[in-house]
Amino acid sequence: MSGRREVRLRVWGAGKTGEALQVDLHPAEPEHPLADNAYPDVADVRAIIDEGLTQGWQPDARGGTFTLPRHALPY
């Protein structure tokens, strides 16, 4: 146990049969935007979706999970 909080975020663009976008958020540093919040807000989710699309997530693809690496996040 590292003692830090982790938030797993999954997004489906085409319903539960579409390819899911998944990212594990580890707000470890005090200056991290999620350090003071329990969960990502709408702007955080929008930024993650945009980054997933940039990195190759295809929400209309059928099945599977596209995992966005932590280092690819815009913050």
MARRO-678388 format. One record per residue: residue in three letters; x, y, z of N, C-alpha, C in turn. Coordinates in pm, 1 decimal. Layout:
% MARRO-678388
  type      n.c1      n.c2      n.c3     ca.c1     ca.c2     ca.c3      c.c1      c.c2      c.c3
   ALA         X         Y         Z         X         Y         Z         X         Y         Z
...
***
This chain:
% MARRO-678388
  type      n.c1      n.c2      n.c3     ca.c1     ca.c2     ca.c3      c.c1      c.c2      c.c3
   MET      84.6    -118.9       0.0       0.0       0.0       0.0      88.0     123.7       0.0
   SER      65.7     207.8     -94.5     142.5     331.7    -102.4      78.9     441.6     -19.7
   GLY     -47.0     424.0      19.9    -115.9     525.4      96.1    -173.8     636.8      10.7
   ARG    -155.3     629.7    -119.1    -210.5     734.7    -204.9    -342.5     688.7    -265.8
   ARG    -421.7     785.0    -301.9    -552.6     757.7    -359.6    -537.5     735.5    -509.5
   GLU    -617.6     645.2    -559.9    -620.0     619.2    -703.4    -764.0     626.4    -751.0
   VAL    -783.7     689.5    -865.4    -915.7     697.0    -926.4    -905.7     633.0   -1064.1
   ARG    -988.3     532.8   -1088.9    -994.0     471.6   -1222.3   -1114.1     532.0   -1293.9
   LEU   -1087.1     586.3   -1410.5   -1190.8     648.8   -1491.2   -1209.0     567.1   -1618.2
   ARG   -1333.8     531.8   -1647.8   -1367.1     462.8   -1772.9   -1476.5     541.2   -1843.7
   VAL   -1460.5     555.5   -1973.6   -1555.5     628.8   -2056.0   -1591.0     542.2   -2176.4
   TRP   -1719.6     534.1   -2206.6   -1765.3     465.9   -2327.1   -1829.8     569.8   -2417.6
   GLY   -1785.3     577.5   -2542.4   -1841.4     673.9   -2635.0   -1957.9     619.5   -2713.4
   ALA   -1966.0     488.7   -2727.4   -2072.1     426.5   -2807.1   -2148.0     323.9   -2723.6
   GLY   -2166.8     352.1   -2598.6   -2236.0     259.4   -2509.5   -2144.3     147.3   -2462.2
   LYS   -2200.0      55.8   -2385.7   -2120.8     -51.0   -2324.6   -2060.7    -148.4   -2424.5
   THR   -2103.5    -146.2   -2550.7   -2044.5    -236.1   -2650.6   -1928.6    -169.4   -2724.7
   GLY   -1909.5     -39.6   -2704.9   -1800.0      31.5   -2770.4   -1669.8      14.2   -2694.3
   GLU   -1562.3      55.3   -2758.0   -1431.5      48.7   -2693.5   -1427.8     148.6   -2577.8
   ALA   -1389.8     101.2   -2460.3   -1382.2     187.3   -2341.9   -1248.0     259.6   -2339.1
   LEU   -1250.6     381.5   -2287.9   -1128.5     456.3   -2259.1   -1106.4     444.0   -2109.5
   GLN    -988.2     401.0   -2068.8    -959.2     381.7   -1926.5    -830.3     451.4   -1890.0
   VAL    -829.8     513.9   -1773.9    -708.4     575.1   -1720.5    -712.8     566.6   -1568.3
   ASP    -598.2     538.9   -1508.7    -584.3     540.0   -1363.1    -516.3     670.3   -1324.4
   LEU    -581.9     746.7   -1239.4    -529.3     875.9   -1196.7    -465.4     861.6   -1059.7
   HIS    -343.8     909.2   -1048.1    -268.3     903.3    -923.1    -225.1    1044.5    -883.8
   PRO    -312.2    1122.2    -823.9    -274.2    1259.1    -786.5    -183.4    1259.9    -664.1
   ALA     -56.5    1230.0    -685.1      37.2    1217.0    -573.9      97.1    1350.2    -530.1
   GLU     124.8    1439.1    -624.6     187.5    1565.7    -590.3      83.4    1667.4    -545.7
   PRO     115.2    1750.2    -446.0      18.3    1848.3    -396.2     -29.1    1946.0    -503.6
   GLU      53.1    1973.9    -604.0      12.4    2068.3    -707.9     -69.8    2003.4    -818.9
   HIS     -92.2    1872.5    -812.1    -173.2    1802.8    -912.2    -316.5    1854.2    -904.1
   PRO    -382.4    1877.2   -1018.7    -519.0    1930.8   -1016.8    -619.2    1847.6    -938.2
   LEU    -596.5    1718.9    -923.0    -691.8    1635.7    -849.0    -654.7    1617.9    -702.5
   ALA    -545.7    1677.2    -657.8    -498.4    1653.1    -521.6    -599.5    1695.8    -415.9
   ASP    -675.1    1801.8    -440.6    -770.2    1851.4    -342.0    -912.9    1805.9    -367.1
   ASN    -938.2    1733.0    -473.9   -1073.0    1689.5    -508.2   -1085.0    1539.4    -494.6
   ALA   -1206.1    1494.4    -464.3   -1228.4    1351.0    -451.3   -1227.4    1282.1    -587.1
   TYR   -1278.2    1351.3    -688.5   -1291.5    1291.0    -820.5   -1261.7    1395.3    -927.5
   PRO   -1230.6    1351.0   -1048.4   -1210.2    1447.7   -1157.1   -1341.0    1521.0   -1187.0
   ASP   -1329.7    1648.1   -1222.5   -1449.8    1723.3   -1258.3   -1472.9    1714.0   -1409.8
   VAL   -1574.0    1782.1   -1457.7   -1612.0    1774.2   -1599.1   -1497.0    1817.1   -1690.2
   ALA   -1426.2    1923.2   -1652.6   -1313.6    1970.4   -1734.6   -1201.9    1866.0   -1740.2
   ASP   -1176.6    1797.2   -1627.8   -1075.0    1691.1   -1625.3   -1114.8    1577.1   -1719.1
   VAL   -1241.0    1535.5   -1711.8   -1289.2    1425.7   -1796.4   -1281.7    1465.5   -1943.6
   ARG   -1319.5    1589.6   -1975.2   -1312.1    1637.3   -2113.9   -1167.6    1633.7   -2163.7
   ALA   -1073.0    1678.0   -2079.8    -931.5    1676.7   -2118.5    -882.1    1533.6   -2139.8
   ILE    -927.7    1441.2   -2057.5    -888.0    1300.8   -2071.0    -946.2    1241.4   -2199.2
   ILE   -1072.3    1272.4   -2229.3   -1134.1    1224.4   -2353.4   -1059.4    1280.3   -2474.2
   ASP   -1030.8    1409.6   -2472.2    -957.4    1470.9   -2583.5    -821.0    1405.4   -2602.7
   GLU    -752.1    1380.1   -2491.8    -620.4    1316.3   -2501.1    -633.1    1172.9   -2551.6
   GLY    -735.7    1100.3   -2505.6    -758.8     964.7   -2555.5    -780.8     962.6   -2706.0
   LEU    -860.3    1056.4   -2756.4    -883.9    1064.9   -2900.7    -754.4    1097.3   -2975.0
   THR    -673.9    1186.7   -2918.7    -544.8    1221.5   -2979.3    -451.6    1100.5   -2983.4
   GLN    -456.9    1018.9   -2878.3    -367.9     902.9   -2868.0    -417.2     780.5   -2945.0
   GLY    -539.3     787.6   -3003.0    -585.7     676.8   -3084.8    -708.3     602.5   -3036.0
   TRP    -772.1     648.3   -2927.8    -894.4     584.1   -2881.3   -1001.9     596.5   -2988.1
   GLN   -1070.7     485.8   -3016.3   -1177.4     483.5   -3116.2   -1308.0     444.4   -3047.3
   PRO   -1383.5     543.2   -2998.7   -1503.2     512.5   -2920.2   -1608.8     433.4   -2996.3
   ASP   -1608.6     440.2   -3129.3   -1706.4     365.5   -3207.7   -1662.8     222.1   -3237.4
   ALA   -1538.4     188.0   -3206.3   -1491.9      50.2   -3226.7   -1569.8     -42.0   -3133.9
   ARG   -1586.3    -164.3   -3174.4   -1665.0    -259.4   -3095.2   -1574.1    -334.4   -2997.6
   GLY   -1606.8    -322.8   -2868.1   -1539.5    -397.8   -2763.3   -1398.7    -349.9   -2732.8
   GLY   -1342.3    -406.3   -2629.1   -1205.7    -377.3   -2589.1   -1193.7    -254.2   -2500.1
   THR   -1071.7    -231.6   -2456.6   -1040.4    -118.2   -2370.4    -914.2     -51.4   -2421.3
   PHE    -919.6      78.1   -2436.2    -802.8     158.0   -2472.0    -752.8     220.4   -2342.3
   THR    -634.1     180.0   -2299.4    -578.5     231.7   -2174.6    -486.5     348.1   -2205.2
   LEU    -518.9     460.8   -2147.1    -439.3     580.6   -2164.4    -330.3     580.3   -2059.4
   PRO    -202.6     583.2   -2100.5     -95.4     582.2   -2002.3     -97.2     710.6   -1919.7
   ARG     -63.2     698.0   -1794.9     -61.4     812.4   -1703.2      22.8     926.0   -1757.4
   HIS     137.9     896.1   -1816.0     228.1    1000.5   -1862.5     171.5    1078.2   -1981.2
   ALA      66.3    1024.4   -2046.8       9.9    1092.0   -2162.4     -93.7    1197.9   -2123.7
   LEU    -130.2    1205.3   -1996.9    -231.4    1300.7   -1955.4    -180.8    1444.1   -1964.5
   PRO    -271.2    1535.7   -1996.2    -229.9    1674.1   -2016.7    -199.4    1752.0   -1890.2
   TYR    -196.1    1689.1   -1775.7    -159.6    1758.3   -1651.8     -78.4    1670.6   -1562.0
***
